[in-house]
Amino acid sequence: MFRRVLIATDFSPCAQRALELARANFPGAEFKVLHVMAEDSPFTPTEALLELEMLVSDAWKGEAGLPGHEVVQGTPTQQVMASAKEWGADLIVMGVSGLGGQGLGSVAEGVVRASKTPVLTVQI
Amino acid sequence: MFKNILLAFDGSEHARKAAGLAADLARQYQARLCVVHAYDPIPDYLGEPFLQETISRRTEAADRIMEQALVLVGEQPQLETDVLEGPAAEAILRVAEVRQVDLIVMGTRGLGQLSGLLLGSQSQKVLSHARCPVLLVR
């Protein structure tokens, strides 16, 4: 069904749920996990990459290969879509709200508005 | 795995794509697929005979849209349909709640008067309030 699934994470609990849901429901797909560092990110690029690596190796613990994962810098909405396009994703999975709080977050709304690729939003 | 999928269908181009995807998912997961169509609310200030006439016109149009949806989703392990009076977002959320669906599939933009908006107000409302994952298709 979906063959290339891009999971966008901001390290929020909601994004974590999105990752787990994607893994459970699309077992045959190839995954890529993306973190976009916005300007106001509390991390340095190295810290962000380390965090992402920990998250990925935790989620795929005990499996043969880890999925691709990448940290990019820029505007989250734009970078998620650019990455989906470049990698040829046929599905984007992300949390509906970000670190900010509840309801429809601005990044999810931005991606849903503009993405030509189907978007699966997940809540806690 | 998804076991109970809701497809929100308004006959728009985005909804037609969403229907194809929801149908494939339901077949793959052997899930129950529920197609929901909501027609525009009928203003209650309409007096007779206009009220009856409007109701039958709206429900006939709604039935035709539901027929289109059923053609698009094709053979399904378990198929159900719900035609409700709108607003669409409320109808979709209500069915999602009652039927305990675990996935809502819908188009990014609908028909309606504001179909020119990048994200339909109904889709936005569903996204903000749904208690299950939402798959948006353009």
Interface residues (C-beta under 8 A of the other chain):
Chain A: M1 L21 A24 N25 V96 G103 L104 A108 E109 V112 R113 A114 S115 K116 P118 V119 L120 T121 V122 Q123
Chain B: M1 F2 L21 D24 L25 Q28 Y29 T108 L118 L119 S123 Q124 L127 S128 A130 R131 C132 P133 V134 L135 L136 V137 R138
